[in-house]
């Protein structure tokens, strides 16, 4: 049987902040595309010898795009979950796990940082 993750309430009240090092834009359909510079020795070799791009353009899906646009420096993770539940009401029961997992991925990748709870 799978072990359920416990999510601390104070984590849900924390506020994600987008990295200023990741330029982004939305297309005409509202899909977010984030630019990521490929740095480091191995990326340098790949760029030089295999003609890999210096900048990768990462297109988010419809869920990721709504989350990304909701990260405005004032919305808590709990606020973002509520926004997502309004946008995708048929998937309400899975939204908490989906958002917490996605936020962890964004943090690990350096796309967002999370600051303390709202005052």
Secondary structure, 3 states (H helix, E strand, C coil): CCCCCCCCHHHHCEEEEECCCCCEEECCCCCEEEEEECCCHHHHHHHHHHCCCCEEEEECCHHHHHHHHHCCCCCEHHHHHHHHHHHCHHHHHHHHHHHHHHHHHHHHCCCEEEEEECC
